[in-house]
Amino acid sequence: MDGHLKLSVNFVNHARANCGRIVTEKEIVWEEMEVTPSLEKFFKGSVVERTISTNADGEKIHRYVKSTSIDGKRFINFDDKVTTIRGVWDLSMLGNEAWDVEHRYQMLTDGPEVTLINLEGAFVERDRDMICKLLESMDNNEYQKGSMAQLEAIKEYIASKNIDKAKADEMLAKHKQDREEYLKKRESQDESADYYPAGGLPKDSVLVVRTRALIDLHKRLSSEASENEGAFGSDVETTFLSNKHPFHARELKIAVEAWNELYEKNPPQHVPQGGHKKYITDWLAENHPSLGQRALERISTIVNPNPKGGASPTGNNY
């Protein structure tokens, strides 16, 4: 959701979509529409339409942007042709596919159900310029008369309400009649008329992550860690060690540097000759000769792994 890792989806049983490309504002597609008074309220306040003329019936002709806006500067010009897409596609995270991911996350973390929806649909992409809007057939819409989805809803209703056989047969006969009318209408019109923007990813699709996406994430994290690597070999320089911090403590930074060099990078196999304190103060004197005696004492006491301070008994192992 934050854009760090590119998610993809595998369309196991393929999917239907309108495909298009991303364009600039100069390439957007405009359409004209006759708007009745009852529809006019939906156009009020729109920044992408305007009245250009009036027809003989007094209805206003509006010119509106058919292209789908991404951010007001980039748009998508979709082909009206219904295309079958297969295999693995990347999630664009522009529409309902993003809400699907958010919903799955909330379910995994015992969060609330996500009920938000994007009327533009769900989007997937394969190349930077190729993007597709997922479609659903009216045959999968239970509110469409004569659809297979409606038939399943009727059967479920009959079973859950214990509808008697005579009434059930009547309901199924009515659906059969609606089915014939629906199929006849579907055959007589363009294929695109039977589809509408999908409410999300298909139920038989699977979220996946491309190997390339994992490699890219690893490279980005490694690059960021390298850029932010502190003077002590840590992945990210801790805030309290930064010279830019308003409350930077120089002796604290030196102490951490000493411990890192003496006990992290080059840990002694035995107690150093003369003890830990001497081991530490010798390193401080060599690497920070400007330190005074009191500073040497303070820093060596902090770094010394011997809780009693001073020299450890010679010959003892850790």
Summary of the structure (lengths in Angstrom):
residues: 318
radius of gyration: 34.0
end to end distance: 47.8
largest distance: 106.9
contacts: 815
relative contact order: 0.11
helix: 39%
strand: 21%
